[in-house]
Amino acid sequence: MKQITIVGGGLVGSLLAIFLAKRGHKVSVFERRADPRRTDTYAGRSINLVVSHRGWTALRAAGVEDAVKAITVPVFARMMHDRDGQLNRVPYSIENRAIYSVSRGELNRILLSEAEKLPNVSLHFDHKCVDVDLDKASCIFQPDGGEAMTVSADVVFGSDGAFSAVRAKMMHGRFNYSQDYIEHDYKEVAFPPNADGTPKMDPQCLHIWPRRYFMMMGLANQDGGFTGTLFMPHNATKDSPGFDTVRTEAEVTAFFKEHFADAMPIVPDLVEQYLRNPQSSLVIVRCDPWTHKDKVALIGDAAHAIVPFYGEGMNAGYEDCKVLNDLLNEHGDDNWATVLDLYGKQRKPNGDAIADLSMRNFVEMRDLVADPQFILRKKIEGRLQAKHPDQWLPLYSQVKFTDTPYVDALREGQRHDRIMEKVLAMPGVEEKWESEEVERKAMELVKASF
Ligand SMILES: Cc1cc2nc3c(=O)[nH]c(=O)nc-3n(C[C@H](O)[C@H](O)[C@H](O)COP(=O)(O)OP(=O)(O)OC[C@H]3O[C@@H](n4cnc5c(N)ncnc54)[C@H](O)[C@@H]3O)c2cc1C
């Protein structure tokens, strides 16, 4: 049994506490913010997110799948809204598989409560980590309004998010680090349900308004409403408006009328919300190594903050927890030097790969989903998958519906790009995409590509 400190009781830290406590370790979680079960911690932040296959694999392994399933809404397809309000529904998979929308706050509250049920877990809110002694696995916490305290442990996990204090301490040594803000910021708006609580749009779809250089999406909540998120450049460019040029009531009204006219009647106070709600930035963090000897490890966004366009940040963090648990199963709970070393080496390339995949999906969501070539490609890929399921699994399915390591999925996606580029270049492919000729050509290219 080890004494373990977890810095950060967010989405990943709370699940990690459950995994480690169920192994018999004594786990203390220190969270900078107040207990979200008693306060509205999540006000103004992304209020829902998507749990997908990898997340479920980890939640199941931790024994909390059912508790989480109960608070989700299944989402089976993208629903594209064009400028004229025309809708186009594109399923996520040919087997009708779903991703699951969940309230961020509710998920965190459930996991904290599940952790707290375990006798060897203690939760400490309003405790901010201000320093870490990496060699000694001891942390200094500053409680709200109290005296700073030193907490010693055998192992420390930094699950303290994109601006991790644990990682900041690791940067004092031999440590590689990069932080990139993308040009787009985001802003959330709440889409209310009808007066009788029914949803105003199909809740089983992720609604997307792709506008080439910017986009809005809407994801269902359990109460019949949706969380809408507008992604737009921080500064306007010659091709796109930006948050800096859409500021006044008149500008915001004109902007939504021009680009998202069909959303306006659904959200009567759209303009007020836009003006009131915070504008947030999106950052990609890569670092290496993720561990310090047998004493400290980074996990979740602290190790790999990514942009949200694949909806995989938390799922990747949950997969980190599952992989760590598997390594402890394999090497035992007394062999932390080996376990942490293998954990870092296995997960780091996957963290980089999902960072790349997420940027790639941004281009797909904001731009390509409205592109006829892209829609044609999806149809051809769907047909290939249906006829040759052992030889063609689209990239999206590999990322969202399998445990295929992200690194392998990325490599496969690049191979698919090369093949589909040639298939889409076939003369008249728009008319004959369902023909045997197109299928034969694609399968020849598949065989030649190995
Ligand atoms: C708009 C948006 C949409 C997203 N959608 C999805 C999605 O659909 N699916 C998905 O999988 N992911 C999604 N993500 C990503 C997801 O939110 C993150 O990957 C996830 O929250 C990471 O969890 P975490 O616990 O590692 O970090 P966080 O959720 O950031 O939690 C870190 C915790 O550490 C605490 N903390 C920080 N510093 C300290 C300190 N010094 N001392 C003590 N405590 C500290 C914080 O208060 C916080 O509670 C989205 C992100 C954004 C921005």
The ligand as a Gaussian input file, in Angstrom:
#p B3LYP/6-31G(d) Opt

LIG

0 1
 C      -14.747000      23.704000     -25.087000
 C      -14.191000      22.363000     -24.691000
 C      -14.886000      21.204000     -25.016000
 C      -14.377000      19.952000     -24.673000
 N      -15.061000      18.827000     -25.036000
 C      -14.563000      17.605000     -24.749000
 C      -15.262000      16.430000     -25.119000
 O      -16.333000      16.482000     -25.721000
 N      -14.726000      15.222000     -24.786000
 C      -13.534000      15.118000     -24.138000
 O      -13.080000      13.987000     -23.896000
 N      -12.848000      16.223000     -23.760000
 C      -13.335000      17.453000     -24.046000
 N      -12.661000      18.575000     -23.656000
 C      -11.391000      18.425000     -22.952000
 C      -11.630000      18.165000     -21.474000
 O      -12.343000      19.240000     -20.923000
 C      -10.295000      18.021000     -20.760000
 O       -9.472000      17.137000     -21.460000
 C      -10.523000      17.486000     -19.350000
 O      -11.242000      18.439000     -18.593000
 C       -9.185000      17.207000     -18.684000
 O       -9.400000      16.788000     -17.369000
 P       -8.266000      17.031000     -16.286000
 O       -8.832000      16.503000     -15.023000
 O       -6.980000      16.519000     -16.789000
 O       -8.107000      18.615000     -16.212000
 P       -9.181000      19.668000     -15.673000
 O      -10.556000      19.266000     -16.042000
 O       -8.684000      21.004000     -16.098000
 O       -9.056000      19.539000     -14.098000
 C       -7.907000      19.975000     -13.419000
 C       -8.280000      20.211000     -11.984000
 O       -7.108000      20.593000     -11.254000
 C       -7.409000      21.698000     -10.428000
 N       -6.163000      22.443000     -10.218000
 C       -5.480000      23.201000     -11.110000
 N       -4.374000      23.714000     -10.550000
 C       -4.342000      23.256000      -9.279000
 C       -3.442000      23.440000      -8.200000
 N       -2.341000      24.199000      -8.305000
 N       -3.712000      22.823000      -7.029000
 C       -4.814000      22.033000      -6.882000
 N       -5.719000      21.840000      -7.876000
 C       -5.477000      22.430000      -9.062000
 C       -8.448000      22.482000     -11.216000
 O       -9.196000      23.330000     -10.387000
 C       -9.264000      21.367000     -11.826000
 O      -10.333000      20.950000     -11.015000
 C      -13.152000      19.846000     -23.978000
 C      -12.459000      21.015000     -23.622000
 C      -12.970000      22.258000     -23.980000
 C      -12.195000      23.486000     -23.609000

